[in-house]
Amino acid sequence: MIKAILIFNNHGKPRLSKFYEHYNEDTEQQIIRETFHLVSKRDENVCNFLEGGMLIGGSDYKLIYRHYATLYFVFCVDSSESELGILDLIQVFVETLDKCFENVCELDLIFHVDKVHNILAEMVMGGMVLETNMNEIITQVDAQNKMEKSETFIFQSTRQDR
Amino acid sequence: MALKIVKGSIDRMFDKNLQDLVRGIRNHKEDEAKYISTCIDEIKQELKQDNIAVKANAVCKLTYLQMLGYDVSWAAFNIVEVMSSSKFTYKRIGYLAASQCFHENTDVIMLTTNQIRKDLSSPNQYDTGVALTGLSCFVTPDLARDLANDIMTLMSHTKPYIRKKAVLIMYKVFLKYPESLRPAFPRLKEKLEDPDPGVQSAAVNVICELARRNPKNYLSLAPLFFKLMTSSTNNWVLIKIIKLFGALTPLEPRLGKKLIEPLTNLIHSTSAMSLLYECVNTVIAGQYSCSVGRIKSHLLCVQKLRILIEDSDQNLKYLGLLAMSKILKTHPKSVQSHKDLILQCLDDKDESIRLRALDLLYGMVSKKNLMEIVKKLMIHVDKAEGTTYRDELLTKIIDICSQSNYQYITNFEWYISILVELTRLEGTRHGHLIASQMLDVAIRVKAIRVFAVAQMATLLDNAHLLTGNMQRNGICEVLYAAAWICGEFSEHLENPVQTLEAMLRPKVATLPGHIQAVYVQNAAKLFATILKNQEGNTDSTAAQETSQMMIDRLPLFVQSANLEVQERASCILQLVKYIQKLQQKDVEVAEEVSALFAGELNPVAPKAQKKVPVPEGLDLDAWINEPPSESESEDEQPKAIFTKEEPKHSRPRHTEVDEKELARRREARKQEQANNPFYIKASPSSQKVYQEAPGVEHIPVVQIDLSVPLKVPGLPMSDQYVKLEEERRQKERAEKKKKEKKKRKEKRSGRGKKHDSGPESEEDITPAHVVDIVTEEMPEVAQEDQNHLPSPYLCRVKICICMFCLCRPLADSEKLPVRSHRAAGAPKSPAEDGEAENATPQEPKKKSSKEKRDKKKDKERDRKVRLRCWKHLPPSGHKSDSRSTPSEGRTAARRQLRRCNLMTQCFTFLVFPFSRKVCDIQGNLQDGSQVVVSVIFENKSDSFLKSMEFNVLDSLNSKLQRPEGSGPHDGLTVPFQLPPGVSNEARFVFTVQSIVMPQKLKGTLTFIVKNEDSSTHEKLDFKLHFTCTSYLITTPCYSDAFAKLLESGDLKSSSVRLEGVNMPFHHLLARICFHHHFSVVERINSCASMYSRSIQGHHVCLLVKTTVSIDAKCDEPTLLGNVLDEIKQTFSQC
């Protein structure tokens, strides 16, 4: 099971947080802070696994993360997930974001966190991996966006995003 | 025109969308909180609008704010509104918001059930998809129960997109509503072979998660998974399956054998490291029962792991070490051969890797390399930055040194100096660990005491260096050990007076109380030794000076705030004063004083207490007070369903309290004290007290900077021992060689070259000094039996997924509740009670309560716990002129049983589905005070039950008869064992004094449950209900004797009316005969006379009339009252 998925930047600002178990808002923020603290002090070329988060889980849980430019992608998982598999999954996630946003950068995540959530929902559902095939994910996301567009076409004309 | 209006209103209301909000927050870095609070006000305004688009926009913004840590639960209802929009765009926003901030306690979730059901059955697959995704995050037990059936239908949806989501969410449903597992399982199994790989993968995923909780249930799926494993090409699925096999192989050794071939093939063929790693892991897991054939695959694993560890990719290195530690548990030898590699990893710059390597070290050490490894670790300790890692190192050092009774330590002087060096760690919280090691070594290794005492004396002398860390509360624990060792073994001290002086310094008073107490006590021991030494001399002034010093210094401790310190100090102070008096009279006191502390204290083995036989007559299991009723907790039980049953063995983590937090707590405490009328405030009058007992935080403590390596005078460095030891060993080796040469010369054989150049083997290393490890004391009685049984424990079983047998066919009652408005769809209640519950359509609220009840019943059935106590008619000697049909008797008995079940509620959820007990209580005619209880034990479980012991808590009135010589609380052994499914009867005799009152006796049945691989102790609590009826014995009586009896006038009369009984008269009589042990004397038309006798000879006469009233006479009114009550109760249950 995946217990939480966090994305934050080099300064610890959350860009996306998805908890698959309920915590109250304060605890969530504390978890984000603590995770950032743990992850950020690690060098670039060390392993991507980390034990010892105190707030989430216990000895069974691991943090698996990847660092891309200004963003950290952190998955908190238990021992039923394959460590290397999750690393691949993070890669798939980022590549999917890249496809969906065309050259994704931190700004995309900042302004369109809802879209990121929607993409993530096609990959991971309730803490379990739903789909690992990037093309399949993109197809579904696109189809839903198209549907949304057809519904909101009328409003889109009055106002431009961004 | 209409469009224009819409446009206009939207322009007005859409003053901020999510992007604007984010931009705004970024532009207001200075006063972010203020900006957001105005935004929230705006959002509140927007939520009041009727326009759903505006609401959706507001909810979207709230979702973002939630991520930033703002509580948005106040908008829960608006979120539900947006969720129920017909437009996909808004629906998605709503579900996203709900998935982020709804949880089990969100009350509006109740309102969503119908909406979600509607979305699940929407023709648009994305509506369904969004609903499933959202539901996966906030599913509650109620939702799970209500929607389980809808989701099950979706598992066979035409679109794979829906199918896979439905399959995946089933796991969450199982978690919240375990009863759904059995009905859904066949379909889930079907999905393993779904044509769509995504659905297949989802099904594998779900089953893997389920199997993690209870692998046993899924063994039957092994062939299917085996097929999948050999056919699938999806690495994700393969990894999951292989992980699942890793969990299954320990349960089924044959599986491991079968897996080896395909797994080795995969290991050789795959290019995916993730897959390879999991294969290796599973092969390792299958090796608990290693046979010769597997050695090859095992070697392959170790080889592959070595390649991983040597890889430049840190991730692979980490995982390699992780897997190695699993091998270490089963095959330590094969890991040891890679020692070089692992030691190398200790130097890695990555902390994760170092920690893994540290774990492996434990199995790595030998006599030969212990010093070297520890030396390396000590260097790391010096270099380490974070306290966590340093503490980890410290515990590891102590772990590997002390493992298996200090097996690998050849030189204890070295070890003591390592420990002393470790005391110089700043801010560690493992002071107590070091201290206990010091104590242990000093006590158990006699030869080291001289050295240890000298070291400890220096430690005490330099205590100020350690107490610099006082406020961190860690290392000063060491002083506890130091003081105790110096006191206890004071005869080895070189300069006891100096040490005594060090122990009585005023600064000591700043140490924690328990340490001060040890200081005071051991100062007394030291004093005794000093007196002994000095009295031998002619100069008596020295001895008197020492006494004077004690008298001068001790008052400081007498004033201590700590009771323990105060008590010991004032005690010893008086003693010293008395000694001083004697000294002034030139009386020799040393002998007597040292007699106070004479005798050696030996360590006691941790298991010693268990070996002490329990004194006769002491029942440790008996309740001293009545246990609190547990029946209330039953309702809460299901909440904890199987999330808590996983053993939680997380490492204990201490949270370090930072300065701020401390200050806050201090403030809070002061506040509390100020408000508490019972607390003595620090008013001027009580100032003195306050000064005497200063809070630790008020003492100014000078922080000593220890960053510069300290060279404490007199403290040896452990390094020198390494050198010395090396020299010593070399010397020994040289000597040995010499000897061998001699031997060889004598023998003149040419084959003995082995020893010459090869590295010395373990056995060659002899300890520096012969170490006499004192064995721990054990009580003598128990010395011989070394194989102790696992201590009995009480297992509190909760109903959980694990306990459902998935192979059993579905019972009617287990079908998922289908919500339907037709009566036919409503679930039927279990029929066994014979209560016809009308299956009329009910409103949801009412229904839920009913379902709850059903659920409870199901649970009870699953648990199969049926401990029954019932009383019925003695089989023989019963004569009645009216027929009592056996079936009638049985139903009545069952009713009785139901009552008993209620009565014994507290145990029904305590126990395993193990045994069933039926008992029959019967008076003994020969002896007026004996009652025989026959109990039928039936084993309804699949396990073997043995060593059953039956025990009842005696009351004043009733006692279980026990064999001669056993105590009043001993249990009786049941003289048989029970294989699964077998029943047998045992009889127990009770002595009863007064029979006029009914009684309930509490008892326990303890037994051992033996499975193939394990055996556990179990306990079953029960109550025995002795009714007054059970003291009655059916005795035939002739009508003339009966008439005489009635005429005698000794009998008191009483009468009772039975309300609402409408059965044929002969049935009524049969019932009384059957249940209450009466016989009919005479029956004349509308009335009948009945008679029975108690075991103590009381006559009970009844006159039963068809108007259903009973007139009764008996020579004991209390007994009669109770019997009538019981009769009444029997008929009130019809």
Interface residues (C-beta under 8 A of the other chain):
Chain A: M1 P14 L16 S17 K18 Y20 H22 N24 E25 D26 E28 Q29 R42 D43 N45 V46 C47 N48 F49 L50 E51 G52 M54 G58 S59 D60 S80 S82 E83 L84 G85 L87 D88 I110 F111 H112 V113 D114 H117 N118 A121 M125 G126 G127 M128 V129 L130 E131 T132 N133 E136 Q140 A143 Q144 M147 E148 E151 T152 I154 F155 T158 R159 D161 R162
Chain B: L3 K7 I10 D11 F14 N17 L18 Q19 V22 R23 R26 A53 C60 T63 Y64 Q66 M67 L68 G69 Y70 D71 K87 F88 T89 R92 I93 L96 Q100 H103 E104 N124 Y126 G129 V130 L132 T133 S136 C137 V139 Y161 K164 K165 L168 I169 Y171 K172 G198 S201 A202 N205 V206 C208 E209 R212 N235 W236 I239 K240 K243 A272 M273 S274 Y277 E278 Q314 N315 K317 Y318 L319 K349 D350 E351 S352 I353 L355 T388 K648 H649 S650 R651 R653 T655
